[in-house]
C-alpha cells in the first residue's frame, strides 16, 4: 500500500514537476504557519519571502534540467 502511494507520487512528479514544487510549497508553508501560530500566536511575514524564493530557485532548477534533457 505504501509503495503504491510512492509510485503514484513519483509518476506525478515525472509528469508535472512544476505542480509538485507548488504542492510541496503549500503543504510546507501551511505546516510552518500552523506551528508558528500555535507557539507564538502570530504569523511571521518574512517567512513568505523565504518560501517564495526557495520555490523560484527550485522552479528554475527544474526548468533548466528539463531543457537539457
KAKAGI-V933568 format. One record per run of one state. SS is the DSSP state (H for helix, E for strand, - for the rest). FROM is the first residue (numbers start at 1). LEN is the number of residues. If there is no record, write none. Layout:
BEGIN
SS|FROM|LEN ; SS|FROM|LEN
END
This chain:
BEGIN
-|1|1 ; H|2|14 ; -|16|1 ; H|17|24 ; -|41|5 ; H|46|23 ; -|69|1
END
